[in-house]
Each structure stands twice: as C-alpha cells, then as structure tokens.
C-alpha cells in the first residue's frame, strides 16, 4: 500500500481528475497536455464552479513542468472543444490584460462536478447565514439550471449566492439586478465582490448596502482574486472540520492492510499511529487514510 500522507486537494477534485481519464471528450488529447489540464482542474472553484480560473499561463507552465507555449496550445485545445471560455480583462492600474479561464458546463459535466453537487455528494461550502434578521423577505423558491442555482422573489430570479442580499439584508431585488448590470459594465462579477466583502456587507441593510456595493464597483479594484482566496480558505476549513469529525469517530480503532503488513491506529487525539515492518510513524488524520478505508485497502482489525 502507498505511504499515507495528507492530501492537498478536496476529494471532489480528485474524483474529477479520475473522471478525465474515462471521459470520451478526452480520448484524443495529446499525452503532453494532460499535466496542464490536471493543473487547471485542480484550480476549479468548488463553491462556484463557473468562477474564472485566475492562474496565469506562466503559473500553469511552472506547476505542470511544461512550457508557456504548451500551455497556450492546451488552452486553445480546450477552447476549441467548448470545454473552457476565455474572458479578456483589463488589469486595473497596469498595462496589458489577462484572460481568465472559465470552465463550461460541458467540462464540469465531463468531470462529474455538476453531478456531485446534486446527487448527495459531500456538500459544497456555502457562506454562513445570519438568521437573526427583522426585515422579512418574500418567500423564495430554489430552482436549478444546469449546475447554477437560483431563487425567485416574486417575478424576479436571482442567483442563490446573491439572493441573501434580499432575503436577509432587506435589499430590493431590482437593486441587485442593477448592481449586476453595473458590475458587468465594470468587467467584474457581483458575486465576486459580494463574496470578497461579505463580512462587511452583513453589517448593512437596504439602501446603505446598495450604496456601499455601488461604491465598491466604482473603485477599480479587482475582487475576483480576493473571492477565490476566500473560497479556498472556506474549503480548507471545511476539509479540516470533516477530518476532525472522522478522527473522533475512529478514535481507538485499528486498521490493517489486507496483507497485514501495515497497521494504523487512530489515537484519542486523532493522530494516525502507523506500524509497518517494525517501523513506526505518526501522522495527522488525512483524506488518504479515509479513501483507503472506503476502497477496502485498509480494513478494521478485529482482535480475537
């Protein structure tokens, strides 16, 4: 069995990388492109699947061990097949522009990511909700549209990640639509602005909230990267919380590989105490250990 070590990526991303190899959409992909494509997949935002991937071509090249020219060819290959879209975006205060990659529904379907969010798979982190609000909002109904969720307020339909502005903060639905239009004119996404500044927005209501968001959209700040950083932090916190729960559930149990050469005991602190051929090691609870149990590579030991 492979050496246990903490995994860096959420299990849904690992599943997506595995699905790529099985998808007919990638049967003709050149072998030299795969490392770059895996790097792109690992940067998909699991909270907002269609969020732009902001990594530069140079970053993708460095991380995949390929040249920038190869990365450009990979991006064109994906774009020609409708698997990603590119949006040209001017850099505020800088010369030139960037072109973030946006995963399409076609790609997300092929990677089983849209299925995972609607089929009882591990939940995607959603921003914490503030339930103590005195201003009532119209009843909302959740709709699903090819991986994107919406809520309706009367005759208006708003993305779920913006609906809380109406439901909890008392903003008018028409005001949200106006802000979405202003964001588009500023080459921003209102969802990115809201996601990056939510801790401040929750202190405001109604017109004050609208005015604050309008001022942010006029500030020439690029909120996309901030929103992606907040998303990554939320995912990491979710993963750590999940591992802590599993550590508590398995505390005191011992597991072994099928050849009985590897023994792993979960101690009261959630550490994995490994013993293999007389060598011992201690590691924190990790997803690799849980995946090994799920796959049957590690089984619970039942002493006589």
Secondary structure, 3 states (H helix, E strand, C coil): CCCCCCCCCCHHHHHHHHHHHHCHHHCCCCHHHHHHHHHHHCCCCCCCCCCEECCCHHHHHHHHCCCHHHHHHHHHHHHHCCCEEEEEEECCCCCCEEEEEEECHHHHHHCCHHHHCCCCCCCCCCCCCCCCCCCCCCCCEEEEECCEEEEEECCEEEEHHHHHHHHCCCCCHHHHHHHHHHHHHCCCCHHHHHHHHHHHHCCCCHHHHHHHHHHHHCCCCCCHHHHHHHHHHHHHHHHHHHHHHHHHHHCCCEEEECCCCEEEEECCCCEEEEEECCEEEEEECCHHHHHHHHCCCEEECCCC
